[in-house]
Amino acid sequence: MKFNELEEEERMKQAQELKAKGNAAFSSAEHDQAIAHYLEAINRDEFFADAFSNLGNCYKLKGRPSEAAQCYQRRLRACRQRCPR
């Protein structure tokens, strides 16, 4: 495995861990904390569709529908980027 591949693999692992933290915060109704974790996960993996979806759900619950809609749109783009054709 090349160095860049290892680096990418580590970023993906970190993104998954951050999403799990976001999910735990969301389950505890700590939506601001969940948002922070999902944003950090997205910083690690810009095509992390699940993180975009979960972030959108947080924004929706916080009464921020336009931000939620943007997240859902970005989720669709991320899915298209990662899905094999």
Summary of the structure (lengths in Angstrom):
residues: 85
radius of gyration: 13.3
end to end distance: 25.1
largest distance: 44.7
contacts: 244
relative contact order: 0.13
helix: 82%
strand: 0%
